Amino acid sequence: MRNIGKVSRLWLREIEVYNLNDLKACGAIAAYHMIKSIHPNATLNLLWALEGAILDIDWREIPESRKHELSKQLIP
């Protein structure tokens, strides 16, 4: 998966996300929440990486407006 490094891949496996289809079904926000509950040190860069993987773009190309939308979804 694009943007997903070794550590992130291990974290995704811990929440039973094994491939891009699994990630798309779960969604970036839900996957981030599940990982963050296990690994509190996970940063927003993980969320951008997950969203970039779903969109098949480099995480640095995610528009700031989309990052803002995602950030707002994290607030309960």
MARDREN-964045 format. One record per residue: residue number from 1; residue in one letter; x, y, z of N, C-alpha, C in turn. Coordinates in pm, whole numbers, padded with zeros to 5 digits, always signed. Example, Ala and Ser with C-alpha at 12.3 -4.5 7.8 and 13.67 -1.06 7.14 Angstrom:
BEGIN
NODE   num   residuo      n_u      n_v      n_w     ca_u     ca_v     ca_w      c_u      c_v      c_w
NODE     1         A   +01319   -00569   +00780   +01230   -00450   +00780   +01320   -00330   +00780
NODE     2         S   +01285   -00225   +00708   +01367   -00106   +00714   +01290   +00003   +00787
//
This chain:
BEGIN
NODE   num   residuo      n_u      n_v      n_w     ca_u     ca_v     ca_w      c_u      c_v      c_w
NODE     1         M   +00084   -00118   +00000   +00000   +00000   +00000   +00088   +00124   +00000
NODE     2         R   +00048   +00219   -00077   +00120   +00344   -00086   +00120   +00415   +00050
NODE     3         N   +00230   +00478   +00086   +00247   +00556   +00209   +00260   +00473   +00337
NODE     4         I   +00242   +00342   +00327   +00240   +00258   +00447   +00375   +00190   +00464
NODE     5         G   +00445   +00232   +00569   +00575   +00175   +00599   +00566   +00051   +00686
NODE     6         K   +00681   +00004   +00727   +00690   -00120   +00803   +00610   -00115   +00933
NODE     7         V   +00628   -00009   +01012   +00559   +00001   +01141   +00408   +00016   +01120
NODE     8         S   +00370   +00102   +01028   +00226   +00121   +01001   +00162   -00007   +00954
NODE     9         R   +00233   -00084   +00874   +00180   -00213   +00826   +00157   -00309   +00942
NODE    10         L   +00250   -00310   +01036   +00234   -00395   +01155   +00113   -00350   +01237
NODE    11         W   +00100   -00220   +01253   -00014   -00166   +01328   -00146   -00202   +01259
NODE    12         L   -00148   -00193   +01127   -00270   -00227   +01053   -00305   -00375   +01072
NODE    13         R   -00205   -00460   +01072   -00230   -00603   +01095   -00293   -00627   +01232
NODE    14         E   -00251   -00547   +01330   -00306   -00562   +01465   -00456   -00535   +01469
NODE    15         I   -00505   -00454   +01375   -00649   -00427   +01370   -00716   -00504   +01255
NODE    16         E   -00644   -00605   +01206   -00693   -00695   +01102   -00722   -00625   +00969
NODE    17         V   -00637   -00530   +00937   -00639   -00466   +00805   -00513   -00514   +00734
NODE    18         Y   -00532   -00596   +00631   -00421   -00663   +00566   -00390   -00611   +00426
NODE    19         N   -00484   -00539   +00366   -00462   -00492   +00230   -00544   -00366   +00205
NODE    20         L   -00532   -00311   +00086   -00599   -00187   +00053   -00751   -00200   +00059
NODE    21         N   -00804   -00313   +00016   -00949   -00333   +00024   -00998   -00331   +00168
NODE    22         D   -00922   -00393   +00257   -00957   -00391   +00399   -00956   -00247   +00451
NODE    23         L   -00854   -00171   +00412   -00842   -00033   +00458   -00957   +00052   +00404
NODE    24         K   -00990   +00033   +00278   -01102   +00108   +00220   -01232   +00075   +00292
NODE    25         A   -01252   -00052   +00324   -01375   -00094   +00393   -01381   -00034   +00533
NODE    26         C   -01267   -00025   +00598   -01260   +00029   +00734   -01269   +00181   +00734
NODE    27         G   -01196   +00242   +00642   -01188   +00388   +00636   -01070   +00440   +00717
NODE    28         A   -01015   +00551   +00673   -00896   +00607   +00737   -00923   +00648   +00882
NODE    29         I   -01037   +00711   +00906   -01069   +00759   +01041   -01083   +00642   +01139
NODE    30         A   -01161   +00542   +01102   -01181   +00428   +01192   -01050   +00354   +01217
NODE    31         A   -00972   +00334   +01111   -00844   +00265   +01128   -00752   +00344   +01219
NODE    32         Y   -00749   +00476   +01199   -00666   +00562   +01283   -00710   +00552   +01429
NODE    33         H   -00839   +00560   +01456   -00889   +00550   +01593   -00850   +00417   +01657
NODE    34         M   -00864   +00308   +01583   -00831   +00177   +01639   -00682   +00167   +01669
NODE    35         I   -00599   +00214   +01577   -00455   +00210   +01598   -00416   +00300   +01715
NODE    36         K   -00473   +00420   +01718   -00441   +00516   +01824   -00478   +00461   +01962
NODE    37         S   -00583   +00380   +01970   -00621   +00322   +02099   -00519   +00220   +02147
NODE    38         I   -00448   +00159   +02055   -00345   +00060   +02089   -00208   +00126   +02102
NODE    39         H   -00184   +00225   +02014   -00055   +00294   +02008   -00077   +00444   +02023
NODE    40         P   -00087   +00491   +02146   -00117   +00632   +02169   -00014   +00729   +02110
NODE    41         N   +00103   +00677   +02077   +00206   +00762   +02018   +00187   +00785   +01869
NODE    42         A   +00089   +00722   +01808   +00061   +00742   +01665   +00023   +00889   +01643
NODE    43         T   +00074   +00947   +01536   +00051   +01088   +01508   -00045   +01105   +01391
NODE    44         L   -00080   +01230   +01365   -00167   +01259   +01252   -00104   +01219   +01119
NODE    45         N   +00027   +01208   +01115   +00090   +01162   +00991   +00039   +01024   +00951
NODE    46         L   +00005   +00942   +01050   -00053   +00812   +01019   -00188   +00829   +00950
NODE    47         L   -00269   +00919   +01000   -00399   +00944   +00937   -00381   +00990   +00793
NODE    48         W   -00286   +01081   +00771   -00262   +01130   +00633   -00213   +01014   +00546
NODE    49         A   -00129   +00928   +00600   -00079   +00813   +00523   -00193   +00718   +00486
NODE    50         L   -00283   +00694   +00581   -00395   +00605   +00554   -00487   +00664   +00446
NODE    51         E   -00517   +00792   +00459   -00602   +00858   +00359   -00534   +00858   +00222
NODE    52         G   -00404   +00887   +00221   -00329   +00884   +00095   -00330   +00746   +00032
NODE    53         A   -00319   +00642   +00114   -00323   +00505   +00061   -00458   +00478   -00004
NODE    54         I   -00565   +00519   +00062   -00699   +00498   +00007   -00716   +00574   -00124
NODE    55         L   -00664   +00697   -00129   -00678   +00780   -00250   -00571   +00750   -00355
NODE    56         D   -00474   +00666   -00321   -00361   +00632   -00407   -00283   +00757   -00449
NODE    57         I   -00255   +00841   -00347   -00170   +00958   -00368   -00070   +00966   -00254
NODE    58         D   +00039   +01039   -00277   +00135   +01065   -00171   +00066   +01146   -00063
NODE    59         W   +00088   +01111   +00062   +00018   +01178   +00172   +00043   +01328   +00173
NODE    60         R   +00158   +01371   +00119   +00189   +01515   +00116   +00106   +01589   +00012
NODE    61         E   +00038   +01516   -00074   -00046   +01577   -00177   -00192   +01592   -00133
NODE    62         I   -00224   +01546   -00014   -00361   +01561   +00036   -00384   +01709   +00061
NODE    63         P   -00486   +01766   +00003   -00512   +01910   +00022   -00536   +01944   +00169
NODE    64         E   -00492   +02062   +00208   -00512   +02106   +00347   -00660   +02104   +00386
NODE    65         S   -00747   +02134   +00290   -00891   +02133   +00320   -00936   +01992   +00358
NODE    66         R   -00882   +01890   +00293   -00918   +01752   +00326   -00860   +01713   +00463
NODE    67         K   -00736   +01756   +00489   -00676   +01728   +00619   -00760   +01792   +00729
NODE    68         H   -00808   +01912   +00704   -00892   +01981   +00802   -01022   +01903   +00826
NODE    69         E   -01084   +01855   +00719   -01207   +01775   +00731   -01181   +01650   +00815
NODE    70         L   -01071   +01582   +00786   -01037   +01461   +00861   -01013   +01492   +01007
NODE    71         S   -00941   +01601   +01033   -00912   +01641   +01171   -01040   +01669   +01248
NODE    72         K   -01137   +01734   +01183   -01263   +01763   +01249   -01338   +01634   +01285
NODE    73         Q   -01322   +01531   +01203   -01390   +01403   +01231   -01330   +01331   +01351
NODE    74         L   -01210   +01369   +01391   -01146   +01306   +01507   -01201   +01358   +01638
NODE    75         I   -01259   +01475   +01636   -01312   +01536   +01758   -01448   +01475   +01787
NODE    76         P   -01464   +01414   +01906   -01591   +01349   +01937   -01707   +01445   +01948
//
